[in-house]
Amino acid sequence: MPFFDSGGVRIHYRDAGAGQALVLIHGYASDLEHNWGATGWIDLLAAQRRVLALDVRGHGQSDKPHAPRAYGYSNMGADVVRLLDHLGIARAMLFGYSMGSSIAIELMLSRPERLLAVVLGGIAYDDGVEDPADRSSIVEALLADDPTRITNPMAAAYRHFADARGNDLAALAALMAGARAPVAPERFSKIKMPVLIVVGEQDEAIGDAQVLPRLIPGSRLLMLEGRNHLNAPTDPRFKQAVLDFIATCRA
């Protein structure tokens, strides 16, 4: 598996298929293999496109800094741009899930000239994570010596998911504590690229899924009946919607 240097942080990625580039950005406390490989996404999409999936800094086989200043969506978005630069790719499609969608939104607003189209999965305009009190509780839970003593249910769920994947808890805590600011809603009106938004109808990890499609001109929302934040990525309806969407997106 290849690596590249992103401003001093070693980033691991996977390169499969051929043709127009599509970059996959996984969610928090996951990694490229868990989010995209084991769920069949890489094999499915690589039959149609050149698929680039990276382990976001702090995850998988990429470097895991323990300083909050190393994170923030700006730094994590810069990793995606540097991956494209490393491979000599001028423009690509993006597909993010959960935190990966937040990173994709950062790039949609800051580097639109590098993007052809974007799929946002498991995301809403207000996903609840921006609340400083919630983030502080999650950081404390990730660093707790005894996870059985965590009393905040949401923070306990984050710790359980992080432990289940064998993550570097200090790195995930630093990421959660890193600089993060809400996006002013009027900024979305400047987005011109095609955007597909896919959310599980039972996703309680995010806010109102109807808001973001209203903010992004021309975007389309698919709600997956009977699916939540964790099981939406394996839904065949999700996969078919993405295949249909990328088939319409050409440079």
C-alpha positions in Angstrom: 0.0 0.0 0.0 1.4 3.4 -0.9 2.1 6.4 1.3 2.8 10.1 0.6 4.0 13.0 2.7 1.4 15.7 3.5 3.1 18.6 5.2 5.1 16.3 7.4 2.3 13.8 8.1 2.6 10.4 6.4 -0.7 9.5 4.8 -1.6 6.0 3.6 -3.9 5.5 0.6 -5.2 2.8 -1.7 -5.3 3.2 -5.5 -7.6 1.0 -7.6 -9.2 1.0 -11.0 -8.7 3.4 -13.9 -10.2 6.5 -15.4 -11.6 9.6 -13.8 -10.5 9.9 -10.2 -12.9 9.5 -7.3 -11.5 10.1 -3.8 -13.1 8.3 -0.8 -12.9 9.9 2.7 -14.0 7.8 5.6 -15.7 8.6 8.9 -14.4 9.3 12.4 -12.7 6.3 14.2 -12.9 4.3 11.0 -10.4 3.7 8.2 -10.3 3.2 4.5 -10.6 -0.6 4.7 -13.4 -0.6 7.3 -15.5 2.1 5.6 -14.8 1.4 2.0 -13.0 -2.0 1.5 -15.0 -4.4 3.7 -18.3 -2.8 2.6 -17.6 -3.5 -1.1 -17.4 0.2 -2.1 -13.9 0.1 -3.5 -14.4 -3.0 -5.7 -17.8 -1.6 -6.9 -16.5 1.9 -7.8 -13.1 0.7 -9.2 -15.0 -1.0 -12.0 -16.1 2.4 -13.2 -13.4 4.9 -12.0 -10.0 5.3 -10.6 -10.7 5.0 -6.8 -8.4 6.7 -4.3 -9.2 6.0 -0.7 -7.0 7.5 2.1 -6.7 6.8 5.8 -7.4 10.2 7.2 -4.7 11.5 9.5 -5.1 10.0 13.0 -6.6 6.8 11.5 -5.6 3.5 9.9 -2.0 3.3 8.7 -1.6 7.1 8.4 0.4 9.1 11.0 -1.5 9.8 14.2 -0.4 13.2 15.7 -1.4 13.8 19.3 -1.6 17.6 19.0 -5.0 19.2 18.3 -3.4 21.8 16.0 -2.5 18.9 13.6 -6.2 18.4 12.8 -9.2 20.5 11.8 -11.0 20.1 8.6 -8.6 22.5 6.8 -5.6 20.3 7.5 -7.5 17.1 6.7 -8.8 18.7 3.5 -5.3 19.7 2.6 -4.3 16.0 2.8 -6.8 15.3 0.0 -5.5 18.0 -2.2 -1.9 16.9 -1.6 -2.9 13.4 -2.6 -4.2 14.7 -5.9 -1.0 16.7 -6.4 1.1 13.7 -5.5 -0.6 11.7 -8.3 -0.7 14.6 -10.8 -4.6 14.7 -10.8 -6.0 18.1 -11.6 -9.7 17.5 -10.6 -11.5 14.6 -9.0 -14.9 13.5 -7.6 -15.2 13.2 -3.8 -17.3 10.8 -1.8 -17.3 11.3 2.0 -19.1 9.6 4.8 -19.9 11.3 8.2 -16.6 13.1 9.1 -15.5 12.5 5.6 -18.4 14.5 4.3 -17.4 17.4 6.6 -13.9 17.3 5.1 -15.5 17.2 1.6 -17.6 20.3 2.5 -14.5 22.1 3.5 -13.0 21.4 0.1 -16.2 22.3 -1.7 -16.0 25.7 -0.2 -12.2 26.3 -0.2 -11.0 24.4 -3.3 -13.9 24.0 -5.7 -11.6 24.2 -8.7 -10.2 20.8 -7.8 -13.6 19.0 -7.6 -15.9 17.7 -10.3 -18.8 16.4 -8.2 -19.4 15.4 -4.6 -21.3 12.6 -2.7 -22.0 13.5 0.9 -23.1 10.6 3.1 -24.3 10.6 6.7 -24.2 14.3 7.1 -26.6 17.2 7.9 -26.0 20.9 8.2 -26.0 20.7 12.0 -24.7 17.3 13.0 -24.5 18.0 16.7 -20.7 17.5 16.9 -20.0 21.2 16.7 -21.3 21.8 20.3 -18.2 22.5 22.4 -19.8 20.7 25.4 -20.4 17.6 23.4 -16.9 17.6 22.0 -15.4 18.1 25.4 -17.4 15.1 26.8 -16.2 12.9 23.9 -12.5 13.9 24.5 -12.8 13.1 28.1 -14.4 9.7 27.3 -11.7 8.9 24.8 -9.0 9.6 27.3 -10.7 7.9 30.3 -8.7 5.1 32.0 -11.9 3.2 32.8 -14.6 3.4 30.0 -17.1 1.7 32.3 -17.2 5.0 34.3 -18.3 7.1 31.4 -21.8 8.5 32.2 -22.6 10.5 29.0 -24.3 8.0 26.6 -23.2 9.8 23.5 -19.5 10.0 24.7 -19.7 6.4 25.7 -20.9 5.4 22.3 -17.9 7.2 20.7 -15.5 5.4 23.0 -17.1 2.0 22.3 -16.8 2.5 18.6 -13.2 3.8 18.8 -12.2 0.8 21.0 -13.8 -1.7 18.7 -11.6 -0.6 15.8 -8.4 -0.6 17.9 -7.8 3.1 17.4 -5.2 5.4 18.9 -7.4 7.1 21.4 -5.1 10.0 22.1 -5.1 10.8 18.3 -8.9 10.7 18.1 -9.1 12.9 21.2 -6.8 15.4 19.6 -8.8 15.4 16.4 -12.0 16.0 18.3 -10.4 18.9 20.2 -9.0 20.4 17.0 -10.1 23.7 15.6 -13.6 23.5 14.1 -16.1 26.2 13.3 -19.6 26.0 11.8 -20.0 27.0 8.2 -22.2 30.1 7.6 -25.2 28.9 5.7 -24.9 31.6 3.0 -21.6 30.1 1.9 -23.3 27.0 0.5 -25.1 29.1 -2.1 -21.8 29.5 -4.1 -21.5 25.8 -4.7 -21.9 25.0 -8.4 -20.8 21.4 -8.7 -23.2 18.4 -8.7 -23.9 17.1 -5.2 -25.7 14.0 -4.0 -26.6 13.7 -0.3 -27.5 10.3 1.1 -28.7 9.8 4.7 -30.3 7.0 6.6 -33.9 7.8 7.5 -33.2 6.6 11.1 -29.9 8.4 11.5 -29.9 9.9 14.9 -26.3 10.9 14.9 -27.0 14.0 12.7 -29.4 16.9 12.6 -32.2 17.6 10.2 -31.2 16.1 6.9 -33.5 18.3 4.9 -31.6 21.5 5.7 -28.3 20.9 3.7 -30.0 20.1 0.4 -31.9 23.4 0.6 -28.7 25.2 1.1 -26.7 23.7 -1.8 -28.2 24.7 -5.1 -29.2 21.8 -7.3 -28.3 19.1 -4.8 -30.3 15.9 -4.5 -31.2 14.1 -1.2 -31.8 10.4 -0.9 -33.2 9.2 2.4 -32.7 5.5 3.0 -35.7 4.0 4.7 -34.9 1.7 7.6 -31.2 2.7 7.8 -29.2 4.5 10.4 -25.7 6.1 10.6 -23.8 2.8 11.0 -25.6 0.6 8.5 -26.5 3.0 5.7 -23.1 2.5 3.9 -23.9 -1.1 3.1 -27.4 -0.4 1.6 -27.7 -1.5 -2.0 -29.8 1.6 -2.7 -27.0 3.8 -1.6 -24.6 2.0 -3.9 -26.9 2.2 -6.9 -27.6 5.9 -6.3 -23.8 6.6 -6.3 -23.2 4.6 -9.4 -26.0 6.5 -11.2 -24.7 9.8 -10.0 -21.1 9.3 -11.0 -22.2 8.1 -14.4 -23.6 11.6 -15.1 -20.4 13.4 -13.9 -17.8 13.9 -16.5 -14.9 16.3 -16.7 
